[in-house]
Amino acid sequence: MLKWADEGWIMGKVCAFLGNANIWNEKETAEKIRQAAIDLITNKQVDTFLVGTKGEYELLAHKVIEQIRDNYTDIRIMLVLAYAQDLDKCRYSFNDFYYPSKSELGYKRWSIAKRNEWIVDEADYIIACNYYQGRAFNYCQKAKRKGKEVIEIGGKV
């Protein structure tokens, strides 16, 4: 769904990650992310992954996608920021970054909310880990209402 072809952003389908700040079992969660992402790459033509910088789940997802990119060299990682200063804190590699303009206008929760709204609008698929609760869960529900496919790896949505 993303554009800006002059800059070479997106060519195919887009997947994003939304989840609780904390994860319960990192190894199991990483494997579930890996399986879901590889399935989307091989069966749904996903070539772009939107990753954030907030919470353990987003950081783990970023790490897993970076590892997957070693075998699927055509995929792209786009860092999606809630705050401009998060760019300097990113521990993993990415092809490009996006800072939704409305994010810069508000206080902490407003910026994350605007970023999450942008992610929901842009993603074709969301790999979620919410365990039926939290703000990320609410954004996954919103995504489903917009016709987006939400793959819940923490439990059924």
N, C-alpha and C positions, 0 to 999 in steps of 0.2 A: 504494500500500500504506500510505502514511503516513496517520495520522488527525489528530485534534485539530481537528475541524471548527469548534469554537467559536472558534478562532483563525484560521480560514480558510486553513489550510495547503494542502491538496491537493484537487484536483477530479478529476483523470484519472490518466494514466500517468506514471511517474517514470523519468528517465534520470540516470545518474551518470557520472562520469569517473574512471578509474583508469589510472595510467601511470607510467613511469619519471620520475625527478626531472628528467632532462635530455632535450631533444628535439634531433633532428639538423637538421631543416630547418623553421624556424618558419612560413614562408609556406605551404609544402606541407601541413604538419600542420594549420594553421589552416583551410585550404580543405577538408581531409578532415573535420575536426570540423564545419564549417559544413554540408557536404553531408549528413553522417550525421544531424546534429541536425534539419535542415529536413525530411529524409525521415521522421524519427520524429514530428515535429510534424504533418506533412501526412497521413501514411499510418497512423500508429499511435496517434494521439490523445495524444501526450506533451505535457503542459502544465507540467511541473515538472522543473527541472534541479537536481540536487544538485552543488554545486561545493565544492572544498576550497581550502586555502591553502598546500599543501606542494608544492614543485617547480614547474619550468617548465611541465610539461604541464597541471597543474591551473590555474595562472594563465592560460595561454593559452586553455584551454577556457572559463574564466570570462569572459575578454575577448570571445571569439567569441560566446558566448551573450548577453552584454550587447548586442552589436551586432545579433544576430538579433532580439532583443526589440524593436528599433525597428520592425521590419516585422510581427512576430507579438506584438502587445501583450498577448495573453491569457496568455503564458507567464510562469512564476514562476521566480525564482532563489532557491534556499535554500543559504546558506552552511553547510557542515558542518565544525565545528571539532574539531581534536584537542586544542587548548589554548585556554583562555579568552582569553589575551593576543593570539591571532591575530585576534580581532575588530577590534582597533585597527589592525592592519597591513593589513587588506584594502583593496586599491586600487580595486576595482570595486563597482558598486552591487548590491544584492540586496534581495529582498522580505522575507526573514526569515532567521533563523539557527537552527541546532540544535547543541547541545553534548551529545553522548551522555554520560550520567552516569558510565559506567564509564571514560570517557577521563580523567577528573580523578584517578583513583586511582593511576596508575602513572608509571613513568619514560617517557622519550621514545618508545621503540619500542612500549611497551605502549599508550600513548595513541593512537598512529597505528593500531596494530593493532585496537584497540577501535572506533575511528572507521570503519576500513575494513570491519570485520565488520558494523557498523550499516548502512553504505552497501549492502553486498551483500544484507542482509536487506530493505532498503526499496526498492531500485531494481527496476524491471521490465526496464530495458535499461542496459547499460554500454557507453560508447564508450571503448575502451581503446587505448593506445599503449605496448606493452610489449616488442616485439622478442624474444619468447620467453624473457624473463628477469626476475628481480627479484621482490620481495615483491608488488608490484601484480599481476604476472602470476599469482602463486599465488592471490590473491584472485579474479582473473577465472576461474581454473579452478574455484574453489569456487562462484562464482556460476553457472557452467555446470552444475555438479552439482546445484544447487538449481533448475534449470530456467529460469534467467535468460538472456536473449539478450545475448551479448557481441559487439560490433561492433569488431573489431580493425582499426584504421587503420594500424598499423605493420607488419603482417604477419599471417599466419593463426595463430589460436590453436588 
